[in-house]
Amino acid sequence: MTYTFNLKNVLSLLILFLILVAGVSFYAFYISARPKRFISGINPSSFGLEYEEVSFKTMDGVTLKGWFIPKEGKKATIIVCHGYPFDKGNILPLSLFLHEEYNLFLFDFRAMGESEGRYTTVGYHEKKDLLASVDYLKSRGIEKIGALGFSLGGAVIIMTHSPGIKALVSDSSYATLDLMIHSLFRHYHFLRYPFVFTVKLFSRLVLKFDTSSVSPVDTIREVETPILLIHGERDSQIPVKNAHLLHEAAPRSELWIVPGADHGEARGLEPREYERRVREFFGRNLG
């Protein structure tokens, strides 16, 4: 049996493959950049706490919504940053143990929860959101500020590198956004590369940013602020290698890998140890 090379058929298959890549990549890009809004049904009053609903603007004009939860007699405040694609209510239960000693400030990142914005940039513009929250607290006369961030929030507090924040606890951060894009298409094996390239291209064309610039592992090398890194050993969404990359880039940081924990399970599996480590870290660095 002989086979005849048919250039026309090959070109047709190549065009079909490129159309498939473009279609799948755009769909992955779109649902990632504009996720369905998640608004929790809980707020601080669900836990018997008094709070203020606040609004503040970023440097590029996006209005963000937040909660200020005061602690009588305390000036130091912890900013709590939620993960993707959730909201401030989702992260509230994780952070309530800190209210025994600190004011808490939670807000929704752009395009999530109750905040304005059409698209998330998964860390690129969200740095402006955190900077705006620091400016808001300073406008209230608050100077002692720490930050606790989970997942996306953990990446943002590292990348923002704000001198106004004196201590950082980053739980389950990614090391680079490019790693996360590769992970999105990991089941495609060697075929993932054209999909990754096309998603990155859409980010440049539509959202005007280079995903390679969203890189906590690059920023953390320059961060002098004390950092506590927490990560689940069995994290299936952001593999634990991300935490090791961050720690290797900033060996002065503290690293706690929680045995057996998947994404978001660190405090659930080790609640006492989680609270002890975070309390002691903020106590040493915020007073």
Contacts in CASP RR format, 6 or more apart in sequence:
PFRMAT RR
TARGET T0000
AUTHOR 0000-0000-0000
METHOD contacts of the structure
MODEL  1
MTYTFNLKNVLSLLILFLILVAGVSFYAFYISARPKRFISGINPSSFGLE
YEEVSFKTMDGVTLKGWFIPKEGKKATIIVCHGYPFDKGNILPLSLFLHE
EYNLFLFDFRAMGESEGRYTTVGYHEKKDLLASVDYLKSRGIEKIGALGF
SLGGAVIIMTHSPGIKALVSDSSYATLDLMIHSLFRHYHFLRYPFVFTVK
LFSRLVLKFDTSSVSPVDTIREVETPILLIHGERDSQIPVKNAHLLHEAA
PRSELWIVPGADHGEARGLEPREYERRVREFFGRNLG
18 194 0 8 1.000
21 194 0 8 1.000
21 195 0 8 1.000
21 198 0 8 1.000
22 198 0 8 1.000
24 195 0 8 1.000
25 195 0 8 1.000
25 198 0 8 1.000
25 199 0 8 1.000
25 202 0 8 1.000
26 198 0 8 1.000
26 202 0 8 1.000
28 184 0 8 1.000
28 185 0 8 1.000
28 195 0 8 1.000
28 199 0 8 1.000
29 199 0 8 1.000
29 202 0 8 1.000
29 203 0 8 1.000
29 206 0 8 1.000
32 120 0 8 1.000
32 122 0 8 1.000
32 184 0 8 1.000
33 119 0 8 1.000
33 120 0 8 1.000
33 121 0 8 1.000
33 122 0 8 1.000
33 203 0 8 1.000
33 206 0 8 1.000
33 207 0 8 1.000
34 111 0 8 1.000
34 118 0 8 1.000
34 119 0 8 1.000
34 120 0 8 1.000
35 84 0 8 1.000
35 85 0 8 1.000
35 111 0 8 1.000
35 112 0 8 1.000
35 120 0 8 1.000
36 85 0 8 1.000
37 112 0 8 1.000
37 113 0 8 1.000
38 85 0 8 1.000
38 86 0 8 1.000
38 87 0 8 1.000
38 90 0 8 1.000
38 112 0 8 1.000
38 113 0 8 1.000
39 87 0 8 1.000
39 113 0 8 1.000
39 114 0 8 1.000
40 86 0 8 1.000
40 87 0 8 1.000
40 88 0 8 1.000
40 89 0 8 1.000
40 90 0 8 1.000
40 92 0 8 1.000
41 89 0 8 1.000
42 89 0 8 1.000
42 92 0 8 1.000
42 93 0 8 1.000
43 51 0 8 1.000
43 67 0 8 1.000
43 89 0 8 1.000
43 92 0 8 1.000
44 50 0 8 1.000
44 51 0 8 1.000
44 67 0 8 1.000
44 69 0 8 1.000
44 92 0 8 1.000
45 51 0 8 1.000
47 92 0 8 1.000
47 93 0 8 1.000
47 96 0 8 1.000
49 69 0 8 1.000
49 99 0 8 1.000
50 69 0 8 1.000
50 70 0 8 1.000
51 67 0 8 1.000
51 68 0 8 1.000
51 69 0 8 1.000
51 70 0 8 1.000
52 67 0 8 1.000
52 68 0 8 1.000
52 70 0 8 1.000
53 65 0 8 1.000
53 66 0 8 1.000
53 67 0 8 1.000
54 65 0 8 1.000
54 66 0 8 1.000
54 67 0 8 1.000
54 68 0 8 1.000
54 136 0 8 1.000
55 63 0 8 1.000
55 64 0 8 1.000
55 65 0 8 1.000
55 66 0 8 1.000
56 63 0 8 1.000
56 64 0 8 1.000
56 66 0 8 1.000
56 107 0 8 1.000
56 132 0 8 1.000
56 133 0 8 1.000
56 135 0 8 1.000
56 136 0 8 1.000
57 63 0 8 1.000
57 64 0 8 1.000
57 132 0 8 1.000
58 64 0 8 1.000
58 110 0 8 1.000
58 128 0 8 1.000
58 129 0 8 1.000
58 131 0 8 1.000
58 132 0 8 1.000
59 128 0 8 1.000
59 131 0 8 1.000
59 132 0 8 1.000
60 125 0 8 1.000
60 128 0 8 1.000
62 110 0 8 1.000
62 115 0 8 1.000
62 116 0 8 1.000
62 117 0 8 1.000
62 128 0 8 1.000
62 129 0 8 1.000
63 115 0 8 1.000
63 116 0 8 1.000
64 107 0 8 1.000
64 108 0 8 1.000
64 109 0 8 1.000
64 110 0 8 1.000
64 115 0 8 1.000
64 116 0 8 1.000
64 129 0 8 1.000
64 132 0 8 1.000
64 133 0 8 1.000
65 88 0 8 1.000
65 107 0 8 1.000
65 108 0 8 1.000
65 113 0 8 1.000
65 114 0 8 1.000
65 115 0 8 1.000
66 88 0 8 1.000
66 105 0 8 1.000
66 106 0 8 1.000
66 107 0 8 1.000
66 108 0 8 1.000
66 114 0 8 1.000
67 88 0 8 1.000
67 104 0 8 1.000
67 105 0 8 1.000
67 106 0 8 1.000
67 107 0 8 1.000
68 103 0 8 1.000
68 104 0 8 1.000
68 105 0 8 1.000
68 140 0 8 1.000
69 99 0 8 1.000
69 103 0 8 1.000
69 104 0 8 1.000
69 105 0 8 1.000
69 106 0 8 1.000
70 103 0 8 1.000
71 99 0 8 1.000
71 100 0 8 1.000
71 101 0 8 1.000
71 102 0 8 1.000
71 103 0 8 1.000
71 104 0 8 1.000
74 101 0 8 1.000
74 102 0 8 1.000
74 103 0 8 1.000
75 103 0 8 1.000
75 142 0 8 1.000
75 143 0 8 1.000
75 144 0 8 1.000
76 101 0 8 1.000
76 102 0 8 1.000
76 103 0 8 1.000
76 142 0 8 1.000
76 144 0 8 1.000
76 145 0 8 1.000
76 146 0 8 1.000
76 286 0 8 1.000
76 287 0 8 1.000
77 102 0 8 1.000
77 103 0 8 1.000
77 104 0 8 1.000
77 105 0 8 1.000
77 137 0 8 1.000
77 142 0 8 1.000
77 144 0 8 1.000
77 145 0 8 1.000
77 146 0 8 1.000
78 95 0 8 1.000
78 98 0 8 1.000
78 102 0 8 1.000
78 103 0 8 1.000
78 104 0 8 1.000
78 105 0 8 1.000
78 145 0 8 1.000
78 146 0 8 1.000
78 147 0 8 1.000
78 148 0 8 1.000
78 282 0 8 1.000
79 105 0 8 1.000
79 106 0 8 1.000
79 107 0 8 1.000
79 130 0 8 1.000
79 133 0 8 1.000
79 134 0 8 1.000
79 137 0 8 1.000
79 145 0 8 1.000
79 146 0 8 1.000
79 147 0 8 1.000
79 148 0 8 1.000
79 157 0 8 1.000
79 165 0 8 1.000
80 88 0 8 1.000
80 91 0 8 1.000
80 92 0 8 1.000
80 94 0 8 1.000
80 95 0 8 1.000
80 98 0 8 1.000
80 104 0 8 1.000
80 105 0 8 1.000
80 106 0 8 1.000
80 147 0 8 1.000
80 148 0 8 1.000
80 149 0 8 1.000
81 91 0 8 1.000
81 107 0 8 1.000
81 109 0 8 1.000
81 130 0 8 1.000
81 147 0 8 1.000
81 148 0 8 1.000
81 149 0 8 1.000
81 150 0 8 1.000
81 152 0 8 1.000
81 153 0 8 1.000
81 154 0 8 1.000
81 156 0 8 1.000
81 157 0 8 1.000
82 88 0 8 1.000
82 89 0 8 1.000
82 90 0 8 1.000
82 91 0 8 1.000
82 106 0 8 1.000
82 108 0 8 1.000
82 109 0 8 1.000
82 112 0 8 1.000
82 149 0 8 1.000
82 150 0 8 1.000
82 152 0 8 1.000
82 153 0 8 1.000
83 90 0 8 1.000
83 91 0 8 1.000
83 109 0 8 1.000
83 149 0 8 1.000
83 150 0 8 1.000
83 151 0 8 1.000
83 152 0 8 1.000
83 153 0 8 1.000
83 154 0 8 1.000
84 112 0 8 1.000
84 120 0 8 1.000
84 122 0 8 1.000
84 151 0 8 1.000
84 152 0 8 1.000
85 112 0 8 1.000
85 120 0 8 1.000
86 112 0 8 1.000
86 113 0 8 1.000
87 108 0 8 1.000
87 112 0 8 1.000
87 113 0 8 1.000
87 114 0 8 1.000
88 106 0 8 1.000
88 107 0 8 1.000
88 108 0 8 1.000
88 113 0 8 1.000
89 106 0 8 1.000
91 106 0 8 1.000
91 149 0 8 1.000
91 150 0 8 1.000
92 106 0 8 1.000
94 150 0 8 1.000
94 267 0 8 1.000
95 104 0 8 1.000
95 106 0 8 1.000
95 148 0 8 1.000
96 104 0 8 1.000
97 275 0 8 1.000
97 278 0 8 1.000
97 279 0 8 1.000
98 104 0 8 1.000
98 148 0 8 1.000
98 278 0 8 1.000
98 279 0 8 1.000
98 282 0 8 1.000
101 279 0 8 1.000
101 282 0 8 1.000
101 283 0 8 1.000
102 282 0 8 1.000
102 286 0 8 1.000
103 142 0 8 1.000
105 133 0 8 1.000
105 136 0 8 1.000
105 137 0 8 1.000
107 115 0 8 1.000
107 129 0 8 1.000
107 133 0 8 1.000
108 114 0 8 1.000
108 115 0 8 1.000
109 115 0 8 1.000
109 120 0 8 1.000
109 126 0 8 1.000
109 129 0 8 1.000
109 152 0 8 1.000
109 153 0 8 1.000
109 156 0 8 1.000
110 116 0 8 1.000
110 117 0 8 1.000
110 120 0 8 1.000
110 125 0 8 1.000
110 126 0 8 1.000
110 129 0 8 1.000
111 117 0 8 1.000
111 118 0 8 1.000
111 119 0 8 1.000
111 120 0 8 1.000
112 120 0 8 1.000
115 129 0 8 1.000
119 206 0 8 1.000
119 207 0 8 1.000
120 126 0 8 1.000
121 203 0 8 1.000
121 207 0 8 1.000
121 209 0 8 1.000
121 214 0 8 1.000
122 152 0 8 1.000
122 177 0 8 1.000
122 180 0 8 1.000
122 214 0 8 1.000
123 152 0 8 1.000
123 155 0 8 1.000
123 156 0 8 1.000
123 159 0 8 1.000
123 177 0 8 1.000
123 214 0 8 1.000
124 207 0 8 1.000
124 209 0 8 1.000
124 213 0 8 1.000
124 214 0 8 1.000
125 209 0 8 1.000
126 152 0 8 1.000
126 153 0 8 1.000
126 156 0 8 1.000
127 156 0 8 1.000
127 159 0 8 1.000
127 160 0 8 1.000
129 156 0 8 1.000
130 147 0 8 1.000
130 156 0 8 1.000
130 157 0 8 1.000
130 160 0 8 1.000
130 162 0 8 1.000
131 160 0 8 1.000
131 162 0 8 1.000
134 145 0 8 1.000
134 162 0 8 1.000
134 164 0 8 1.000
134 165 0 8 1.000
137 145 0 8 1.000
138 164 0 8 1.000
144 166 0 8 1.000
144 286 0 8 1.000
144 287 0 8 1.000
145 164 0 8 1.000
145 165 0 8 1.000
145 166 0 8 1.000
146 165 0 8 1.000
146 166 0 8 1.000
146 167 0 8 1.000
146 168 0 8 1.000
146 282 0 8 1.000
146 285 0 8 1.000
146 286 0 8 1.000
147 157 0 8 1.000
147 165 0 8 1.000
147 167 0 8 1.000
147 168 0 8 1.000
147 169 0 8 1.000
148 157 0 8 1.000
148 169 0 8 1.000
148 171 0 8 1.000
148 278 0 8 1.000
149 156 0 8 1.000
149 157 0 8 1.000
149 169 0 8 1.000
149 170 0 8 1.000
149 171 0 8 1.000
149 173 0 8 1.000
150 171 0 8 1.000
150 172 0 8 1.000
150 264 0 8 1.000
151 171 0 8 1.000
151 172 0 8 1.000
151 173 0 8 1.000
151 174 0 8 1.000
151 237 0 8 1.000
151 238 0 8 1.000
151 263 0 8 1.000
151 264 0 8 1.000
153 170 0 8 1.000
153 173 0 8 1.000
154 170 0 8 1.000
154 171 0 8 1.000
154 172 0 8 1.000
154 173 0 8 1.000
154 216 0 8 1.000
155 170 0 8 1.000
155 173 0 8 1.000
155 174 0 8 1.000
155 214 0 8 1.000
155 216 0 8 1.000
157 165 0 8 1.000
157 168 0 8 1.000
157 170 0 8 1.000
158 168 0 8 1.000
158 170 0 8 1.000
158 173 0 8 1.000
158 216 0 8 1.000
158 219 0 8 1.000
158 220 0 8 1.000
158 223 0 8 1.000
158 227 0 8 1.000
158 246 0 8 1.000
159 214 0 8 1.000
159 215 0 8 1.000
159 216 0 8 1.000
159 219 0 8 1.000
161 219 0 8 1.000
161 222 0 8 1.000
161 223 0 8 1.000
161 225 0 8 1.000
163 225 0 8 1.000
165 225 0 8 1.000
166 225 0 8 1.000
166 226 0 8 1.000
166 285 0 8 1.000
166 286 0 8 1.000
167 225 0 8 1.000
167 226 0 8 1.000
167 228 0 8 1.000
167 281 0 8 1.000
167 282 0 8 1.000
167 285 0 8 1.000
167 286 0 8 1.000
168 223 0 8 1.000
168 225 0 8 1.000
168 226 0 8 1.000
168 227 0 8 1.000
168 228 0 8 1.000
169 227 0 8 1.000
169 228 0 8 1.000
169 230 0 8 1.000
169 278 0 8 1.000
169 281 0 8 1.000
169 282 0 8 1.000
170 216 0 8 1.000
170 227 0 8 1.000
170 228 0 8 1.000
170 229 0 8 1.000
170 230 0 8 1.000
170 246 0 8 1.000
171 230 0 8 1.000
171 231 0 8 1.000
171 264 0 8 1.000
171 266 0 8 1.000
172 230 0 8 1.000
172 231 0 8 1.000
172 232 0 8 1.000
172 235 0 8 1.000
172 238 0 8 1.000
172 243 0 8 1.000
172 263 0 8 1.000
172 264 0 8 1.000
172 266 0 8 1.000
173 216 0 8 1.000
173 229 0 8 1.000
173 231 0 8 1.000
173 238 0 8 1.000
173 242 0 8 1.000
173 243 0 8 1.000
173 246 0 8 1.000
174 180 0 8 1.000
174 216 0 8 1.000
174 238 0 8 1.000
174 242 0 8 1.000
175 215 0 8 1.000
175 216 0 8 1.000
175 217 0 8 1.000
175 241 0 8 1.000
175 242 0 8 1.000
175 243 0 8 1.000
175 245 0 8 1.000
175 246 0 8 1.000
176 212 0 8 1.000
176 214 0 8 1.000
176 215 0 8 1.000
176 216 0 8 1.000
176 217 0 8 1.000
176 218 0 8 1.000
177 211 0 8 1.000
177 212 0 8 1.000
177 214 0 8 1.000
177 215 0 8 1.000
178 196 0 8 1.000
178 200 0 8 1.000
178 211 0 8 1.000
178 212 0 8 1.000
178 214 0 8 1.000
178 215 0 8 1.000
179 242 0 8 1.000
180 238 0 8 1.000
181 196 0 8 1.000
181 199 0 8 1.000
181 200 0 8 1.000
181 211 0 8 1.000
182 192 0 8 1.000
182 196 0 8 1.000
183 238 0 8 1.000
183 239 0 8 1.000
184 199 0 8 1.000
185 192 0 8 1.000
185 195 0 8 1.000
185 196 0 8 1.000
186 192 0 8 1.000
188 195 0 8 1.000
199 211 0 8 1.000
200 210 0 8 1.000
200 211 0 8 1.000
200 212 0 8 1.000
203 209 0 8 1.000
203 210 0 8 1.000
203 211 0 8 1.000
204 210 0 8 1.000
216 246 0 8 1.000
217 245 0 8 1.000
217 246 0 8 1.000
217 249 0 8 1.000
218 249 0 8 1.000
220 227 0 8 1.000
220 246 0 8 1.000
220 249 0 8 1.000
220 250 0 8 1.000
220 253 0 8 1.000
221 249 0 8 1.000
221 250 0 8 1.000
223 250 0 8 1.000
226 253 0 8 1.000
226 254 0 8 1.000
226 281 0 8 1.000
226 284 0 8 1.000
226 285 0 8 1.000
227 250 0 8 1.000
227 252 0 8 1.000
227 253 0 8 1.000
227 254 0 8 1.000
228 253 0 8 1.000
228 254 0 8 1.000
228 256 0 8 1.000
228 277 0 8 1.000
228 278 0 8 1.000
228 281 0 8 1.000
229 243 0 8 1.000
229 246 0 8 1.000
229 247 0 8 1.000
229 253 0 8 1.000
229 254 0 8 1.000
229 255 0 8 1.000
229 256 0 8 1.000
230 243 0 8 1.000
230 256 0 8 1.000
230 258 0 8 1.000
230 266 0 8 1.000
230 274 0 8 1.000
230 277 0 8 1.000
231 238 0 8 1.000
231 240 0 8 1.000
231 242 0 8 1.000
231 243 0 8 1.000
231 255 0 8 1.000
231 256 0 8 1.000
231 257 0 8 1.000
231 258 0 8 1.000
231 261 0 8 1.000
231 266 0 8 1.000
232 240 0 8 1.000
232 243 0 8 1.000
232 257 0 8 1.000
232 258 0 8 1.000
232 260 0 8 1.000
232 261 0 8 1.000
232 262 0 8 1.000
232 263 0 8 1.000
232 264 0 8 1.000
232 265 0 8 1.000
232 266 0 8 1.000
233 240 0 8 1.000
233 257 0 8 1.000
233 258 0 8 1.000
233 259 0 8 1.000
233 260 0 8 1.000
233 261 0 8 1.000
234 240 0 8 1.000
234 260 0 8 1.000
234 261 0 8 1.000
234 262 0 8 1.000
235 261 0 8 1.000
235 262 0 8 1.000
235 263 0 8 1.000
235 264 0 8 1.000
236 262 0 8 1.000
236 263 0 8 1.000
237 262 0 8 1.000
237 263 0 8 1.000
238 263 0 8 1.000
240 257 0 8 1.000
243 255 0 8 1.000
243 257 0 8 1.000
244 255 0 8 1.000
246 253 0 8 1.000
247 253 0 8 1.000
247 255 0 8 1.000
254 281 0 8 1.000
256 277 0 8 1.000
258 265 0 8 1.000
258 266 0 8 1.000
258 269 0 8 1.000
258 270 0 8 1.000
258 274 0 8 1.000
260 269 0 8 1.000
261 268 0 8 1.000
261 269 0 8 1.000
261 270 0 8 1.000
266 274 0 8 1.000
267 274 0 8 1.000
267 275 0 8 1.000
268 274 0 8 1.000
END
